[in-house]
């Protein structure tokens, strides 16, 4: 008869945390910023099809770092949950806070009950109606969820990005200023210049006439902003 060695719970949680941190650190970071007219999410991503930043619902955006297959699974689950809630109740009842809590519960369960934790961090953002407050939620691999204001950086270079943004961020930036400053912060954290074609960016535009407030910035639009 074989016996499994005893591992103290605190050591097990520490090992899982270190494993998840190492996986996340290998990925590229994501920056989220509040604008005068909404929210901007921006990341370095050379892929044209494997997106880190995507729409979930009318006024809600999702961004993830770490293992792509895992945060893409979370994104799809979020889309399904949002569609179900919107169909069952009303579109106005789909909130970023509820999605963030659902992600928190799912990741907490995976972290404590499965052998391997998810190597991901995610952001869920919601643009407010006129006069309201934007919402940005940061969910860690262990289910820890926090609400952020102004700006947030996640991923392997989150500390360096946060320091760079703290030195430059100002409320009520327009889109062009936010894109330039976010790319500058990413380049500073990576210690190299990041080209426009390697940037993925999505914005939740409160002033957009359509019900769906999300739009993805085109490569030529990003290049024009950075050139200006």
Backbone bond lengths (Angstrom), bond angles and torsions (degrees), N, CA, C in turn:
res aa  C-N    CA-C-N  psi(-1)  N-CA   C-N-CA  omega(-1)  CA-C   N-CA-C  phi
1 X - - - 1.452 - - 1.537 109.21 -
2 X 1.346 115.95 131.84 1.458 120.45 179.51 1.530 109.97 -98.95
3 X 1.300 115.96 149.79 1.457 121.67 -179.41 1.531 109.38 -121.19
4 X 1.330 114.84 137.35 1.443 120.09 175.86 1.534 108.85 -77.65
5 X 1.320 117.87 134.27 1.468 119.17 179.64 1.525 110.12 -66.59
6 X 1.317 116.12 146.52 1.465 120.71 179.36 1.518 109.46 -80.90
7 X 1.318 115.52 131.79 1.463 122.04 176.52 1.524 107.52 -123.19
8 X 1.320 118.83 122.33 1.472 120.20 178.71 1.531 110.61 -57.30
9 X 1.327 117.66 141.24 1.474 120.51 -178.50 1.518 113.62 -54.96
10 X 1.348 116.50 -40.32 1.457 118.38 -178.97 1.530 112.02 -64.99
11 X 1.344 117.16 -34.31 1.459 120.60 177.60 1.523 110.66 -70.38
12 X 1.332 115.83 -38.39 1.466 120.49 178.51 1.522 110.80 -62.70
13 X 1.336 117.03 -45.02 1.457 120.44 179.17 1.534 111.02 -65.11
14 X 1.322 116.86 -38.46 1.457 120.87 178.97 1.518 110.76 -64.15
15 X 1.330 117.35 -43.65 1.468 121.27 179.50 1.522 110.74 -63.32
16 X 1.329 117.52 -41.50 1.456 120.44 178.98 1.522 111.36 -65.80
17 X 1.331 116.68 -39.35 1.460 120.54 178.41 1.529 110.70 -62.97
18 X 1.328 116.85 -45.50 1.457 120.40 179.85 1.525 110.95 -63.18
19 X 1.320 116.85 -39.68 1.457 120.80 178.06 1.521 110.93 -61.59
20 X 1.333 116.94 -46.29 1.461 121.13 -179.33 1.528 110.97 -65.46
21 X 1.324 117.41 -42.60 1.467 121.24 179.70 1.527 111.13 -59.67
22 X 1.328 116.99 -41.61 1.463 120.28 -179.14 1.535 110.59 -64.71
23 X 1.327 116.94 -40.35 1.457 120.17 178.82 1.515 112.11 -65.54
24 X 1.335 116.64 -42.10 1.463 121.47 -179.94 1.525 110.66 -66.83
25 X 1.335 117.10 -37.98 1.463 121.45 -176.95 1.520 112.07 -64.68
26 X 1.326 118.03 -22.52 1.460 120.36 179.97 1.530 112.29 -76.39
27 X 1.338 117.48 -15.66 1.453 120.94 -178.06 1.515 112.29 -92.61
28 X 1.339 115.43 168.66 1.457 121.87 177.76 1.526 110.39 -82.74
29 X 1.318 115.75 149.17 1.460 121.26 -175.05 1.524 112.38 -80.63
30 X 1.338 115.04 164.31 1.458 123.62 176.32 1.522 108.24 -127.38
31 X 1.331 115.79 140.37 1.456 122.31 177.74 1.522 109.11 -116.05
32 X 1.320 117.41 135.36 1.456 122.84 173.19 1.519 109.58 -119.48
33 X 1.337 116.96 134.15 1.463 121.72 -176.10 1.524 110.48 -135.55
34 X 1.322 116.03 141.73 1.460 120.54 170.44 1.521 109.56 -85.12
35 X 1.329 115.72 135.07 1.459 122.72 179.14 1.521 109.88 -111.85
36 X 1.318 114.63 176.15 1.455 119.49 175.27 1.526 110.80 -63.27
37 X 1.347 115.99 -34.89 1.466 120.37 -175.41 1.520 113.44 -117.30
38 X 1.340 118.40 19.78 1.456 117.79 178.52 1.506 113.95 156.03
39 X 1.337 115.67 -139.40 1.459 122.73 -177.01 1.525 109.68 -134.83
40 X 1.331 116.01 141.93 1.462 122.51 174.56 1.511 109.09 -118.89
41 X 1.343 116.18 134.48 1.454 121.92 172.21 1.519 107.42 -122.77
42 X 1.334 116.47 130.82 1.463 120.55 -172.48 1.521 109.82 -141.78
43 X 1.335 116.26 142.31 1.460 121.49 -178.41 1.517 109.90 -151.35
44 X 1.319 116.09 159.51 1.454 120.73 168.61 1.519 107.88 -84.32
45 X 1.324 116.07 125.19 1.464 120.90 -177.88 1.521 108.52 -157.95
46 X 1.324 116.98 111.31 1.468 120.59 -177.14 1.522 111.97 -80.46
47 X 1.334 117.88 -14.24 1.456 120.86 -179.23 1.526 110.37 -80.56
48 X 1.339 115.31 137.93 1.467 120.54 178.66 1.522 112.11 -88.88
49 X 1.322 117.86 -11.47 1.470 121.03 -174.55 1.521 113.91 -122.37
50 X 1.328 118.73 -27.49 1.468 121.47 -179.65 1.529 108.12 -92.55
51 X 1.317 114.97 88.53 1.463 120.47 -171.11 1.528 112.11 -81.59
52 X 1.321 114.86 143.32 1.458 121.85 171.29 1.524 111.60 -93.40
53 X 1.322 115.99 -21.20 1.462 122.48 -174.71 1.518 108.39 -123.51
54 X 1.340 117.32 124.73 1.461 120.39 -174.83 1.522 110.59 -149.10
55 X 1.315 114.31 157.95 1.463 121.07 175.10 1.525 109.87 -77.59
56 X 1.322 116.63 141.02 1.454 121.46 171.84 1.525 110.71 -107.45
57 X 1.322 116.29 -43.47 1.468 119.89 -179.55 1.521 108.44 -152.29
58 X 1.314 117.27 -170.20 1.466 121.84 -170.82 1.517 113.50 -50.05
59 X 1.335 117.95 -48.30 1.460 122.48 -174.82 1.518 112.27 -122.85
60 X 1.350 116.31 21.41 1.458 120.54 -172.57 1.524 110.29 -126.76
61 X 1.335 115.60 135.88 1.454 121.96 179.48 1.529 109.48 -123.26
62 X 1.323 115.42 153.47 1.464 123.36 179.95 1.520 108.37 -124.37
63 X 1.328 117.03 138.52 1.463 121.75 173.47 1.519 108.31 -138.15
64 X 1.325 116.79 141.12 1.453 120.36 -178.31 1.515 112.28 -138.78
65 X 1.334 115.91 151.91 1.458 122.54 173.32 1.520 107.84 -131.72
66 X 1.346 115.12 158.93 1.456 120.15 -179.60 1.507 111.64 108.90
67 X 1.317 116.52 -140.41 1.463 121.23 -178.89 1.527 109.53 -76.07
68 X 1.334 116.26 119.84 1.465 120.84 -172.59 1.528 112.47 -59.71
69 X 1.324 118.03 -45.54 1.467 120.65 -175.69 1.524 111.18 -60.65
70 X 1.333 117.15 -31.37 1.457 120.78 -177.22 1.519 111.88 -79.35
71 X 1.342 118.13 -44.59 1.470 116.16 179.25 1.527 111.68 -75.89
72 X 1.331 117.79 -22.56 1.461 119.41 173.52 1.531 110.43 -69.49
73 X 1.309 116.69 -36.59 1.471 120.59 175.06 1.536 110.43 -61.92
74 X 1.326 116.63 -41.47 1.461 120.57 177.59 1.528 111.03 -65.71
75 X 1.324 116.99 -40.70 1.471 120.02 179.21 1.524 111.04 -60.78
76 X 1.318 116.80 -46.77 1.463 120.88 -179.47 1.527 110.79 -61.86
77 X 1.336 116.42 -41.94 1.464 119.84 177.66 1.530 110.42 -62.35
78 X 1.339 116.93 -37.52 1.459 120.35 178.21 1.515 112.64 -66.10
79 X 1.329 116.78 -40.01 1.470 120.90 177.13 1.524 110.31 -61.56
80 X 1.327 116.78 -43.96 1.462 120.96 -179.81 1.529 111.32 -64.31
81 X 1.335 116.41 -42.72 1.461 120.20 178.98 1.526 110.95 -64.09
82 X 1.336 116.51 -42.27 1.464 120.62 179.73 1.529 110.77 -64.49
83 X 1.326 116.84 -43.79 1.467 120.11 179.22 1.526 111.45 -62.36
84 X 1.328 116.27 -41.98 1.462 120.47 -179.64 1.525 110.66 -64.45
85 X 1.325 117.15 -45.58 1.469 120.51 -179.96 1.526 110.99 -65.54
86 X 1.324 116.41 -42.08 1.454 119.59 179.63 1.518 112.54 -64.89
87 X 1.338 117.11 -37.54 1.467 121.31 179.13 1.522 111.21 -72.70
88 X 1.339 116.85 -39.96 1.466 120.97 -175.51 1.521 112.38 -75.03
89 X 1.318 117.59 -34.10 1.467 121.29 -175.72 1.525 110.40 -117.38
90 X 1.320 116.43 -82.68 1.461 121.17 -179.90 1.510 109.01 -168.91
91 X 1.312 116.88 155.64 1.462 119.85 -176.59 1.527 111.31 -61.76
92 X 1.331 116.51 -32.41 1.468 120.19 -179.70 1.530 112.14 -70.42
93 X 1.329 117.78 -13.77 1.466 121.45 -179.99 1.524 113.08 -85.68
94 X 1.319 117.67 -5.77 1.469 121.26 177.41 1.525 107.73 -85.56
95 X 1.341 116.45 112.48 1.462 121.76 -174.25 1.525 110.66 -124.03
96 X 1.329 115.04 147.31 1.460 120.80 178.44 1.526 110.99 -62.19
97 X 1.325 117.41 -35.58 1.461 121.10 -179.49 1.524 111.56 -59.69
98 X 1.331 116.85 -41.96 1.459 120.37 -179.74 1.534 111.30 -67.80
99 X 1.330 116.56 -39.22 1.456 119.73 177.74 1.523 111.14 -66.57
100 X 1.324 116.79 -41.06 1.464 120.47 178.01 1.526 111.01 -62.06
101 X 1.326 117.21 -40.73 1.465 120.42 177.63 1.521 111.40 -65.69
102 X 1.331 117.20 -37.54 1.466 120.46 177.78 1.523 110.44 -65.22
103 X 1.331 116.69 -43.07 1.467 119.87 176.37 1.524 110.82 -63.38
104 X 1.324 116.77 -39.74 1.455 120.88 179.47 1.529 111.14 -60.40
105 X 1.316 116.70 -45.82 1.463 120.62 -179.80 1.522 111.53 -64.79
106 X 1.345 116.18 -42.29 1.462 119.68 -178.71 1.526 111.27 -65.86
107 X 1.331 117.10 -45.36 1.457 120.01 -178.66 1.525 112.09 -69.38
108 X 1.333 117.22 -34.29 1.462 120.34 176.70 1.523 110.78 -63.73
109 X 1.329 116.06 -42.90 1.464 120.11 178.68 1.523 111.09 -63.73
110 X 1.321 117.06 -44.00 1.465 120.92 179.25 1.524 110.39 -63.19
111 X 1.328 116.82 -42.16 1.460 120.90 -177.00 1.527 111.97 -64.67
112 X 1.315 117.36 -38.55 1.469 120.55 -174.44 1.530 113.42 -90.04
113 X 1.323 117.86 -25.46 1.461 119.83 -170.87 1.526 114.44 -110.92
114 X 1.320 117.46 -22.69 1.455 119.05 -179.44 1.524 110.71 -98.07
115 X 1.331 115.62 157.19 1.455 119.85 -178.56 1.518 111.69 -65.42
116 X 1.348 116.63 -41.78 1.457 120.78 -178.58 1.522 110.39 -113.40
117 X 1.332 118.49 123.50 1.470 119.73 176.48 1.520 110.98 -74.15
118 X 1.316 116.71 162.09 1.463 120.90 173.18 1.522 108.71 -71.43
119 X 1.326 115.74 137.68 1.463 121.77 179.50 1.534 108.42 -95.97
120 X 1.324 116.62 66.59 1.465 120.96 -173.67 1.527 111.30 -142.75
121 X 1.313 114.06 155.81 1.459 124.05 162.09 1.514 105.98 -132.22
122 X 1.324 117.52 143.02 1.461 119.73 -179.27 1.526 110.62 -132.40
123 X 1.326 114.65 153.77 1.446 123.45 171.67 1.516 109.09 -118.83
124 X 1.319 116.45 139.77 1.457 122.68 173.15 1.518 107.08 -125.57
125 X 1.324 116.85 120.20 1.453 120.77 -178.10 1.509 112.03 -121.72
126 X 1.326 115.75 146.67 1.468 121.91 177.95 1.517 109.24 -134.55
127 X 1.330 116.02 128.09 1.452 120.21 177.32 1.517 109.36 -85.82
128 X 1.323 116.24 137.22 1.460 120.94 -176.04 1.517 110.85 -84.10
129 X 1.324 115.30 158.41 1.451 119.90 168.97 1.528 108.75 -69.31
130 X 1.311 116.84 171.54 1.463 120.33 179.86 1.524 110.23 -55.12
131 X 1.317 115.58 129.21 1.458 120.61 178.55 1.516 114.40 89.15
132 X 1.326 117.86 -8.68 1.463 120.74 -179.45 1.518 111.76 -96.11
133 X 1.313 116.42 -176.51 1.452 122.49 -178.77 1.525 110.01 -111.39
134 X 1.317 116.24 133.43 1.461 120.34 174.55 1.524 109.91 -66.07
135 X 1.335 115.27 157.34 1.466 120.47 179.32 1.523 108.94 -129.29
136 X 1.332 115.92 133.36 1.463 122.57 173.31 1.525 107.44 -132.19
137 X 1.332 116.57 124.70 1.464 121.90 179.37 1.525 109.43 -117.87
138 X 1.315 115.34 134.21 1.462 123.22 179.86 1.534 107.74 -110.70
139 X 1.322 116.28 120.34 1.462 121.38 -177.68 1.523 108.72 -116.33
140 X 1.340 116.34 123.59 1.454 122.47 -179.46 1.523 111.08 -87.61
141 X 1.323 115.08 170.53 1.465 122.73 -178.18 1.526 112.95 -61.26
142 X 1.337 117.61 -24.06 1.461 120.70 -178.33 1.525 112.47 -96.63
143 X 1.336 116.61 5.97 1.454 120.44 178.52 1.508 114.25 95.50
144 X 1.331 118.91 -5.32 1.455 120.93 177.45 1.527 109.57 -63.91
145 X 1.326 116.34 128.88 1.463 120.67 -179.30 1.524 109.48 -124.43
146 X 1.327 115.72 135.54 1.461 121.96 177.50 1.517 108.88 -135.29
147 X 1.325 116.11 149.30 1.465 119.75 174.37 1.518 108.27 -96.60
148 X 1.331 115.45 140.57 1.461 121.92 -176.02 1.522 110.31 -120.19
149 X 1.317 115.25 153.96 1.458 121.00 -179.81 1.521 108.94 -133.93
150 X 1.310 116.14 141.95 1.458 120.91 178.25 1.506 112.16 85.68
151 X 1.319 116.58 -73.01 1.460 120.76 179.92 1.522 109.53 -153.02
152 X 1.324 114.85 161.97 1.458 121.23 177.10 1.516 108.27 -153.24
153 X 1.326 116.93 145.26 1.457 122.64 175.94 1.519 108.51 -129.20
154 X 1.327 116.71 135.95 1.455 120.97 178.56 1.520 108.83 -132.02
155 X 1.335 116.24 159.52 1.452 121.41 179.33 1.511 112.12 111.93
156 X 1.326 115.57 -168.82 1.456 121.17 -173.17 1.512 114.33 -64.41
157 X 1.339 118.02 -32.52 1.468 121.36 -178.55 1.522 111.99 -106.65
158 X 1.320 116.56 30.70 1.464 120.58 -174.99 1.523 112.32 -59.68
159 X 1.331 118.42 -39.89 1.469 120.87 -177.83 1.523 111.08 -65.39
160 X 1.333 117.23 -46.10 1.461 121.01 179.85 1.526 110.85 -65.97
161 X 1.319 116.80 -38.80 1.462 120.84 178.22 1.519 111.23 -65.08
162 X 1.318 115.99 -43.27 1.461 120.28 179.33 1.524 111.03 -60.58
163 X 1.331 116.75 -42.22 1.467 120.62 178.94 1.527 110.74 -63.29
164 X 1.342 116.64 -42.01 1.465 119.96 -179.73 1.520 111.41 -65.98
165 X 1.329 117.05 -39.60 1.459 120.33 -179.21 1.527 111.57 -73.19
166 X 1.322 117.07 -34.47 1.462 119.63 177.24 1.524 111.33 -59.78
167 X 1.324 116.09 -32.98 1.458 120.26 -177.43 1.524 112.75 -78.84
168 X 1.346 117.08 -18.10 1.462 118.25 -173.32 1.528 114.61 -123.42
169 X 1.320 118.76 -20.39 1.460 120.06 -169.96 1.526 112.27 -66.93
170 X 1.332 114.15 138.95 1.463 121.44 174.75 1.524 108.27 -137.99
171 X 1.312 116.90 145.46 1.456 120.62 179.38 1.526 110.80 -67.09
172 X 1.322 114.42 154.18 1.462 122.17 174.47 1.525 113.59 65.55
173 X 1.333 117.79 30.88 1.458 120.28 170.42 1.516 109.67 -61.15
174 X 1.340 116.34 148.24 1.458 118.98 168.07 1.529 108.06 -84.13
175 X 1.334 116.36 174.07 1.461 120.54 -173.97 1.523 111.42 -62.45
176 X 1.323 117.43 -46.25 1.463 120.40 -176.52 1.527 111.30 -61.04
177 X 1.326 117.24 -44.42 1.462 120.75 179.25 1.517 110.69 -63.25
178 X 1.314 117.40 -42.18 1.461 121.06 -179.28 1.522 111.57 -63.94
179 X 1.340 117.21 -42.04 1.467 120.34 178.73 1.524 110.02 -62.55
180 X 1.322 116.91 -47.90 1.475 119.97 -178.60 1.528 111.51 -61.35
181 X 1.330 117.00 -44.21 1.465 120.02 -177.92 1.530 111.73 -70.25
182 X 1.330 117.06 -35.51 1.465 120.12 178.38 1.523 110.92 -67.29
183 X 1.336 117.35 -42.49 1.471 120.88 177.62 1.520 110.20 -65.74
184 X 1.330 117.10 -39.17 1.462 120.70 177.57 1.533 110.53 -61.95
185 X 1.340 116.93 -41.48 1.462 120.32 178.88 1.526 111.48 -66.20
186 X 1.336 116.47 -41.65 1.467 120.10 177.32 1.521 111.08 -62.09
187 X 1.323 116.79 -44.16 1.467 120.98 179.80 1.524 110.72 -63.16
188 X 1.335 116.48 -39.57 1.458 120.43 178.89 1.524 111.19 -65.25
189 X 1.338 116.67 -42.19 1.463 120.33 -179.62 1.524 111.90 -67.33
190 X 1.336 116.73 -34.87 1.466 121.56 -179.55 1.528 112.11 -86.35
191 X 1.347 116.86 -10.63 1.464 123.03 -178.81 1.527 111.59 59.79
192 X 1.329 115.99 39.36 1.468 122.37 176.66 1.518 107.78 -163.26
193 X 1.310 115.50 158.98 1.461 120.05 179.92 1.525 110.16 -81.45
194 X 1.324 116.78 129.31 1.456 121.95 179.00 1.523 108.75 -98.51
195 X 1.323 116.40 125.35 1.453 121.66 -176.58 1.530 110.77 -78.07
196 X 1.335 114.91 157.11 1.462 121.24 -176.84 1.524 111.93 -60.66
197 X 1.334 117.56 -37.17 1.467 120.27 -177.55 1.518 113.05 -70.14
198 X 1.332 117.24 -12.69 1.468 121.17 178.27 1.521 112.09 -97.13
199 X 1.329 117.43 7.47 1.465 121.65 -176.73 1.529 109.96 -101.56
200 X 1.319 115.37 132.49 1.464 122.26 169.97 1.526 107.58 -112.05
201 X 1.306 117.03 131.16 1.467 120.06 -177.95 1.517 110.15 -144.63
202 X 1.320 115.47 141.23 1.455 121.91 175.09 1.513 109.35 -136.74
203 X 1.301 116.64 146.06 1.459 121.22 -177.01 1.518 110.36 -129.72
204 X 1.328 115.60 139.77 1.459 122.24 168.55 1.521 106.47 -98.71
205 X 1.317 115.65 107.44 1.460 122.16 -173.28 1.522 110.11 -100.56
206 X 1.324 116.40 109.31 1.453 121.89 -178.44 1.534 111.32 -61.80
207 X 1.319 116.93 -33.10 1.462 121.17 -175.91 1.524 112.99 -81.41
208 X 1.309 118.07 -4.64 1.466 120.60 -178.26 1.519 109.83 -65.27
209 X 1.325 116.45 132.55 1.463 120.92 -174.54 1.515 112.64 -68.60
210 X 1.322 117.66 -26.42 1.463 121.35 -178.25 1.523 111.60 -73.41
211 X 1.325 114.92 158.81 1.466 120.09 177.15 1.526 110.49 -64.08
212 X 1.331 116.71 -39.43 1.460 121.50 178.30 1.522 108.78 -83.42
213 X 1.324 116.07 118.96 1.456 121.86 -172.38 1.525 113.61 -91.00
214 X 1.313 118.37 -8.33 1.467 121.27 -176.26 1.519 111.44 -85.68
215 X 1.312 115.09 138.59 1.461 119.96 168.51 1.523 108.59 -145.64
216 X 1.323 114.43 146.23 1.460 120.67 179.92 1.533 108.86 -95.26
217 X 1.319 116.75 131.33 1.453 120.32 179.67 1.530 110.48 -74.03
218 X 1.317 116.67 132.45 1.455 122.24 179.32 1.531 110.23 -74.85
219 X 1.342 116.04 157.68 1.465 120.08 179.97 1.523 111.46 -60.09
220 X 1.346 116.88 -41.80 1.461 118.74 -179.12 1.528 111.56 -68.08
221 X 1.322 117.32 -31.70 1.455 120.92 177.42 1.525 110.88 -67.63
222 X 1.339 116.21 -42.62 1.468 120.69 177.40 1.519 110.35 -64.28
223 X 1.336 116.73 -43.25 1.464 120.35 -179.94 1.524 111.39 -62.55
224 X 1.316 116.97 -39.37 1.458 120.82 179.49 1.534 110.53 -66.21
225 X 1.333 116.58 -41.18 1.469 120.25 178.56 1.530 110.71 -62.72
226 X 1.335 116.49 -45.51 1.461 120.04 -177.45 1.531 111.18 -69.08
227 X 1.319 115.63 -33.72 1.471 118.83 178.36 1.522 111.31 -69.02
228 X 1.346 116.20 -30.12 1.467 119.89 -178.51 1.498 112.36 -76.73
